[in-house]
Amino acid sequence: MNIFEFLGLPKDHRAENKVTQFVKHFDEVVEKHKTGKTFLGQIKKDGVCSLVVVYGGDIRIFSRTGREFTNTDNLLSRLYWLNLAEGVHMGEMWMPKSIMSLEELSGAVNPNRVKPLKPELANMSFNLNMAFFDGVSIEEFIEGTSKRDYMARHRMQLGPIGSSEAGVEVLGYHLLETQQQIEYFAEEAIKLGEEGIVIRDPRADWVAGHKGYRVMKKVRGVDYDLRCIGWEEGKGKYKNRVANLLFSWKGGVTIKAMLGKGWTHEMAGEMYEAIMESNRTNRYTQGNPIGHIFQVYALEESSKGKLRLVKVGEKRHDKTVSDV
């Protein structure tokens, strides 16, 4: 079931890339949308964007493309006890890296997952956290727009949410009036181990599918969501495993990225087997990376548009459109 079916609407009520609002890198937003403005800064948790929908006495958790997450039963039971108001509450579902990497978490809750969790991950749901950051009413979500500004939405949709249940919180915000304050807040957040910060226009409305000045981010390094177009097998201990993935980059260039932190030897082997199975049957096999969107992160992008120290992050099962 997708999010619109849950609301009693046709499954294709809105395209997957128009289900909710997206975040753009602060440096990529044109200056005219940033000059002379006061922003709100918010910690960015390193997790999976989630839409917690409360409707008709029921509650479900969906991805940003509207697909229902799996293996979230315990988190759902904790959310029930909060008596959330009817609406679509937006948050980041996350877990301490000491328990599970983001790549493992993304795979565990993947809406397309059919394999059961391994025994050592069976209690994963008990460690899931939810950090809410925005929300709209059911009517606003269905329409795809909210005329209320961010501060009003935060106050009216998230204000009533208590913190009586462990692992559930509402993210606050700080006033940021200068570029220096934005840079400092981002640096301090990253030092504390967070992914970075989200920068919001406090007077901006909410528009499904928009990616730009309404909500932006500054995160450690640079990262993009790119489409995988190829792969390379490893050597030595990476024999019969995927070592690198190939991605379509700016200007038709192909970039190579090795599997980053969180991708285990076992996961690289499973990816290899999925590719081999697809090749044998000439059909798509779950786990085959070709054609899918992945987070690709790097130390920096050079002045010539090249990425340095490129790594593959999580598979973005919640996205269908590449950033480039």
Disulfide bonds with the S-S distance in Angstrom:
none
